[in-house]
Amino acid sequence: MNRQLNESGFRYGIEHELAMINPDGKFSDFTNTTYDQLNQIIDKLPTYESDYPSLRVGDLGIKLKRWYIEGYERFSKDGDYLRTDIKGLEIRTPIAHSIQEAVKILKDDYAKLVNVANEFKYTPVAVSLNPFTKEFIPNPQLNPWEIDHRSSPEEQTSYIHMITYGPDVNISHTDLTVEEIIDIGKKLTYYSPFIVPFSYSSPFYAGEPWGGLSRRTFYRTGKRPATLVFLGKKSQLISSYPTLTDLARIPSEVGRIEFKAFDACTDLNLYGSLLALIKGLVLDTSLTRRAVIPDSDMHQKSSKVGLHDDYILEQAKKILRACEAALQPQDVHLLEPLKQQLISRSCIADRQLKEYNKNKDIIKTLEELS
């Protein structure tokens, strides 16, 4: 018996991180691009007043729009903001009332970004790990104020996000209880290694193929959450490392279930399939395994072989069958691209590697497949 949830109570959102190729044809990151250089793109993009207060702006006001710069914020020893070391850009959708609406908004806003970025000779590309720069080390090292104010597990490992690019796929329902929301977070955390291969898109590391499909998953597992759920009261949180439950920062975040382990999608339509998959897991009651923290070993195995592994493939098939049974007809068809992946046992990274083997150029490969 699946969960009986009124369709009108669902809410959806997508946060899509992007890397940029700069006017010199190089991969933009904190080593060669400044905040101001990327911010000239953001400045020319529109603001939608109707998005607020459902979208979080943040204390520094960097997230004023649907598009904003992702990076690492630096502060003085007295807590004054100094600068942001850039990673790339993010597009986030306002809260949508259907999966199709969320995907349409993302595609429209991506097109706007591409047009403006091209004016400044920047090219957005989808990849899930910086294919050239191996690590981010804060320079200068963090001062006592910064260390004190980076106290949560996510803040302490935020150096990881500076070389990784991945989406947050968000879902909530008005009728879910706190207990149900936490249970769904545990469920998604357990089944994460078997569903993330649908999105793998980071086969490059340090300027060459690294021997697997998702270096991002290999790098972040055990340190960053697979799922994060936002609750309204501190007393509702449970302790874990990495974090599973967090305190909502604005009212619209209360009850949000964020799946954070997917790689970035080169085809934005795939986010519709992944949202349908997450929705199916929310509705399903046949899959009973749970975990508070991600299984690092299984994630790392998955990151190397994905659906080419027989056990991972069978688990993915089992999950997809359960989601098909749980979803309504208007969403079931969205799973079709994932079913095709099960047949071909392939993902985005397989195509990236095939393209790279033809041209031996990572930049050209990313541009060709973005």
C-alpha positions as CSV (number, residue, x, y, z in Angstrom):
1,M,0.0,0.0,0.0
2,N,1.6,3.3,-1.1
3,R,1.2,6.6,0.6
4,Q,-2.0,8.4,-0.2
5,L,-1.1,12.0,-0.8
6,N,-3.2,14.6,-2.5
7,E,-1.5,15.6,-5.8
8,S,-2.2,19.3,-5.2
9,G,-0.1,19.2,-2.0
10,F,3.2,18.5,-3.8
11,R,5.8,21.2,-4.3
12,Y,9.0,20.9,-6.5
13,G,12.2,22.7,-7.1
14,I,15.5,22.2,-9.0
15,E,18.9,23.8,-8.2
16,H,21.2,23.3,-11.2
17,E,24.9,24.2,-10.8
18,L,26.9,25.1,-13.9
19,A,30.5,25.5,-14.8
20,M,31.7,28.1,-17.3
21,I,34.2,28.2,-20.1
22,N,35.8,31.6,-20.1
23,P,36.6,33.8,-23.2
24,D,40.1,32.3,-23.4
25,G,38.6,28.8,-23.8
26,K,39.6,27.7,-20.3
27,F,37.6,26.2,-17.5
28,S,36.6,29.0,-15.1
29,D,37.2,28.5,-11.4
30,F,38.8,30.3,-8.5
31,T,42.3,30.0,-10.1
32,N,41.5,32.2,-13.1
33,T,38.1,34.0,-12.7
34,T,36.9,36.7,-10.3
35,Y,33.6,37.2,-8.8
36,D,33.2,40.5,-10.7
37,Q,33.8,38.8,-14.0
38,L,31.0,36.4,-13.5
39,N,28.8,38.9,-11.8
40,Q,28.6,41.0,-15.0
41,I,26.5,38.1,-16.3
42,I,24.2,38.0,-13.2
43,D,23.7,41.8,-13.4
44,K,22.1,41.6,-16.8
45,L,19.6,38.8,-15.8
46,P,16.1,39.8,-14.5
47,T,14.7,39.8,-11.0
48,Y,11.2,38.3,-10.4
49,E,9.6,39.9,-7.4
50,S,7.0,37.2,-7.3
51,D,9.7,34.6,-6.4
52,Y,10.1,36.1,-3.0
53,P,9.9,35.3,-0.1
54,S,9.9,31.6,-1.2
55,L,13.5,31.9,-2.5
56,R,16.2,32.5,0.1
57,V,18.3,35.6,-0.4
58,G,20.9,35.0,2.3
59,D,22.6,37.4,4.7
60,L,25.0,38.9,2.1
61,G,22.4,39.3,-0.6
62,I,24.4,37.3,-3.1
63,K,21.3,35.2,-3.9
64,L,19.1,38.0,-5.1
65,K,18.0,36.3,-8.3
66,R,17.2,32.9,-9.7
67,W,20.8,32.9,-11.0
68,Y,23.7,33.5,-8.6
69,I,27.4,32.9,-8.1
70,E,28.4,29.8,-6.2
71,G,31.6,30.2,-4.2
72,Y,33.5,30.4,-0.9
73,E,32.9,33.5,1.1
74,R,35.8,35.0,3.1
75,F,35.6,37.2,6.1
76,S,37.9,39.4,8.2
77,K,38.9,38.4,11.8
78,D,36.1,40.7,12.9
79,G,33.5,39.1,10.7
80,D,33.3,41.6,7.9
81,Y,32.7,40.2,4.4
82,L,35.8,40.4,2.2
83,R,35.2,38.5,-1.0
84,T,33.8,35.4,-2.7
85,D,36.2,32.9,-4.3
86,I,34.1,31.7,-7.3
87,K,33.2,28.1,-8.3
88,G,30.5,28.7,-10.9
89,L,26.9,29.7,-11.3
90,E,23.6,28.2,-10.1
91,I,20.1,28.4,-11.4
92,R,17.3,27.7,-9.0
93,T,13.6,27.5,-9.8
94,P,11.0,29.1,-7.7
95,I,8.6,26.6,-6.0
96,A,6.6,24.8,-8.7
97,H,3.3,22.9,-8.5
98,S,4.2,20.1,-11.0
99,I,7.4,18.4,-12.2
100,Q,6.7,19.7,-15.7
101,E,6.5,23.3,-14.5
102,A,9.8,23.0,-12.6
103,V,11.6,21.7,-15.6
104,K,10.1,24.3,-18.0
105,I,11.1,27.1,-15.7
106,L,14.7,25.7,-15.5
107,K,14.9,25.3,-19.3
108,D,13.6,28.9,-19.9
109,D,16.0,30.3,-17.3
110,Y,18.9,28.3,-18.7
111,A,18.2,29.8,-22.1
112,K,18.3,33.3,-20.7
113,L,21.6,32.6,-19.0
114,V,23.2,31.2,-22.2
115,N,22.1,34.3,-24.1
116,V,23.6,36.7,-21.6
117,A,26.7,34.7,-21.0
118,N,27.4,34.6,-24.7
119,E,27.4,38.4,-24.8
120,F,30.5,38.2,-22.5
121,K,31.9,35.2,-24.4
122,Y,31.3,32.8,-21.6
123,T,29.9,29.3,-22.3
124,P,27.9,27.4,-19.6
125,V,28.7,23.7,-19.5
126,A,27.4,20.8,-17.4
127,V,30.0,18.7,-15.6
128,S,29.9,17.4,-12.0
129,L,33.6,17.8,-10.9
130,N,36.2,20.3,-11.9
131,P,38.1,18.3,-14.5
132,F,41.4,20.2,-14.1
133,T,41.8,21.7,-10.5
134,K,42.3,18.9,-8.0
135,E,41.4,20.7,-4.7
136,F,40.4,24.0,-3.1
137,I,42.6,25.3,-0.3
138,P,41.5,28.6,1.3
139,N,44.1,31.2,0.9
140,P,44.9,32.7,3.3
141,Q,44.0,30.0,5.8
142,L,40.8,30.5,7.8
143,N,41.0,32.9,10.7
144,P,39.5,32.2,14.1
145,W,36.2,34.0,13.3
146,E,35.8,32.0,10.1
147,I,36.5,28.7,11.8
148,D,34.0,29.5,14.6
149,H,31.3,30.4,12.1
150,R,31.8,27.2,10.0
151,S,30.6,24.9,12.7
152,S,28.2,22.6,10.9
153,P,29.3,19.4,9.0
154,E,28.4,21.0,5.7
155,E,30.2,24.3,6.5
156,Q,33.3,22.4,7.6
157,T,33.4,20.4,4.3
158,S,32.4,23.3,2.1
159,Y,35.9,23.1,0.4
160,I,34.5,20.0,-1.3
161,H,31.7,21.9,-3.1
162,M,34.3,24.3,-4.6
163,I,35.3,21.6,-7.1
164,T,32.0,19.8,-7.5
165,Y,28.9,20.7,-9.4
166,G,25.6,19.0,-8.7
167,P,21.9,19.7,-8.4
168,D,19.6,19.7,-5.5
169,V,16.3,18.1,-6.5
170,N,13.7,19.3,-4.0
171,I,10.2,17.9,-3.1
172,S,7.8,18.5,-0.3
173,H,4.1,17.8,0.5
174,T,1.9,19.8,2.7
175,D,0.5,16.7,4.6
176,L,3.7,14.9,5.5
177,T,4.5,14.7,9.2
178,V,7.9,15.4,10.6
179,E,8.3,11.7,11.3
180,E,7.4,10.9,7.7
181,I,9.8,13.5,6.3
182,I,12.7,12.2,8.3
183,D,11.8,8.6,7.3
184,I,11.9,9.6,3.6
185,G,15.3,11.3,4.2
186,K,16.6,8.0,5.6
187,K,15.1,6.0,2.7
188,L,16.6,8.2,0.0
189,T,20.0,8.0,1.9
190,Y,19.9,4.2,1.8
191,Y,18.9,3.8,-1.8
192,S,21.1,6.7,-3.0
193,P,24.0,4.5,-4.4
194,F,21.5,2.7,-6.7
195,I,19.8,5.8,-8.2
196,V,22.7,8.2,-8.6
197,P,24.1,6.3,-11.6
198,F,21.3,7.7,-13.7
199,S,23.0,11.1,-13.5
200,Y,26.7,10.3,-13.5
201,S,28.6,13.0,-15.4
202,S,32.1,13.4,-13.9
203,P,34.5,11.0,-15.5
204,F,37.4,13.5,-15.6
205,Y,39.9,14.4,-12.9
206,A,43.2,16.3,-13.1
207,G,43.0,16.7,-16.8
208,E,42.2,13.2,-17.9
209,P,39.7,10.3,-17.4
210,W,40.1,9.0,-13.9
211,G,38.9,5.5,-14.4
212,G,35.3,5.8,-13.3
213,L,32.0,7.5,-14.0
214,S,31.5,9.9,-11.1
215,R,34.6,11.3,-9.5
216,R,32.2,13.7,-7.7
217,T,30.4,10.9,-5.9
218,F,33.7,9.2,-5.1
219,Y,35.1,12.4,-3.6
220,R,32.1,13.7,-1.6
221,T,30.7,10.4,-0.2
222,G,31.0,10.1,3.6
223,K,31.6,13.8,3.9
224,R,28.5,15.4,2.4
225,P,24.9,14.3,2.7
226,A,23.0,12.3,0.1
227,T,19.7,13.8,1.4
228,L,19.0,16.8,3.6
229,V,15.5,17.5,5.1
230,F,14.5,20.8,6.5
231,L,12.5,21.0,9.7
232,G,10.8,23.9,11.6
233,K,12.2,23.3,15.1
234,K,15.6,22.5,16.6
235,S,14.0,19.9,18.9
236,Q,13.0,17.9,15.8
237,L,16.6,17.5,14.5
238,I,18.6,14.3,14.8
239,S,22.4,14.3,15.2
240,S,24.4,12.8,12.3
241,Y,27.6,13.3,10.3
242,P,27.0,14.1,7.5
243,T,23.8,16.0,8.4
244,L,20.4,14.4,7.5
245,T,18.2,17.0,9.2
246,D,18.7,20.8,9.3
247,L,16.8,23.8,10.5
248,A,14.8,25.6,7.9
249,R,16.2,29.1,7.2
250,I,13.0,30.5,5.8
251,P,9.4,29.4,6.3
252,S,9.1,28.0,2.7
253,E,11.9,25.5,3.5
254,V,10.0,23.7,6.3
255,G,9.3,20.2,5.2
256,R,11.6,20.3,2.1
257,I,13.3,17.1,1.2
258,E,16.5,17.8,-0.8
259,F,18.2,15.0,-2.7
260,K,21.8,16.2,-3.1
261,A,23.7,13.2,-4.5
262,F,22.8,13.4,-8.2
263,D,25.4,14.6,-10.7
264,A,24.6,17.6,-12.9
265,C,22.5,16.7,-16.0
266,T,23.6,17.8,-19.5
267,D,20.0,17.3,-20.7
268,L,17.7,19.4,-18.4
269,N,14.8,17.1,-19.3
270,L,16.5,14.4,-17.2
271,Y,15.7,16.4,-14.1
272,G,12.0,15.7,-14.8
273,S,12.8,12.0,-14.7
274,L,14.9,12.3,-11.5
275,L,12.1,14.3,-9.8
276,A,9.6,11.6,-10.8
277,L,12.0,9.0,-9.3
278,I,12.2,10.9,-6.0
279,K,8.5,11.4,-5.9
280,G,8.0,7.7,-6.5
281,L,10.2,6.9,-3.6
282,V,8.3,9.3,-1.4
283,L,5.0,7.6,-2.3
284,D,6.3,4.0,-2.3
285,T,6.0,1.9,0.9
286,S,7.4,-1.4,-0.4
287,L,11.1,-0.5,-0.1
288,T,11.9,-0.8,3.6
289,R,15.7,-0.2,4.0
290,R,16.8,3.0,5.8
291,A,20.1,4.7,6.6
292,V,20.9,7.9,8.5
293,I,24.3,8.3,6.9
294,P,25.3,7.4,3.3
295,D,27.1,4.1,2.7
296,S,30.5,5.3,1.6
297,D,31.8,2.0,0.3
298,M,28.7,1.4,-1.9
299,H,28.7,4.9,-3.2
300,Q,32.4,4.6,-4.1
301,K,31.8,1.3,-5.9
302,S,28.8,2.8,-7.6
303,S,30.8,5.9,-8.7
304,K,33.3,3.6,-10.5
305,V,31.0,1.2,-12.3
306,G,27.5,2.5,-12.1
307,L,24.9,0.4,-13.9
308,H,27.6,-1.8,-15.4
309,D,27.6,-3.6,-12.0
310,D,25.0,-6.4,-11.9
311,Y,24.0,-5.9,-8.3
312,I,23.6,-2.1,-8.7
313,L,21.7,-2.7,-11.9
314,E,19.2,-5.1,-10.2
315,Q,18.7,-2.7,-7.3
316,A,18.0,0.2,-9.7
317,K,15.5,-2.0,-11.5
318,K,13.8,-2.9,-8.3
319,I,13.6,0.8,-7.3
320,L,12.2,1.8,-10.7
321,R,9.5,-0.9,-10.5
322,A,8.5,0.4,-7.1
323,C,8.3,4.0,-8.3
324,E,6.2,3.0,-11.4
325,A,3.7,1.3,-9.1
326,A,3.5,4.3,-6.8
327,L,3.2,7.1,-9.3
328,Q,0.1,8.5,-11.0
329,P,-0.2,8.2,-14.8
330,Q,0.8,11.8,-15.4
331,D,4.3,11.1,-13.9
332,V,5.0,7.5,-14.8
333,H,6.0,8.3,-18.4
334,L,8.7,10.6,-17.0
335,L,10.6,7.4,-15.9
336,E,11.0,6.2,-19.5
337,P,14.5,7.7,-20.0
338,L,15.6,5.9,-16.8
339,K,14.2,2.7,-18.1
340,Q,16.2,3.1,-21.3
341,Q,19.4,3.7,-19.2
342,L,18.7,0.4,-17.5
343,I,18.6,-1.3,-20.9
344,S,21.7,0.3,-22.3
345,R,23.4,0.3,-18.8
346,S,24.8,3.7,-19.7
347,C,24.9,7.3,-18.3
348,I,26.0,10.7,-19.3
349,A,29.6,9.9,-18.3
350,D,29.7,7.0,-20.8
351,R,28.8,9.5,-23.6
352,Q,31.4,12.0,-22.3
353,L,34.1,9.4,-22.4
354,K,33.1,8.3,-25.9
355,E,33.3,11.9,-27.1
356,Y,36.6,12.4,-25.4
357,N,38.1,9.3,-27.0
358,K,37.3,10.9,-30.4
359,N,38.7,14.4,-29.7
360,K,41.1,14.0,-26.7
361,D,39.9,17.4,-25.5
362,I,37.9,17.8,-22.3
363,I,36.8,21.4,-23.0
364,K,35.5,20.4,-26.5
365,T,33.8,17.3,-25.0
366,L,31.9,19.4,-22.4
367,E,30.9,22.0,-24.9
368,E,29.7,19.3,-27.3
369,L,27.5,17.6,-24.8
370,S,26.2,20.6,-22.8
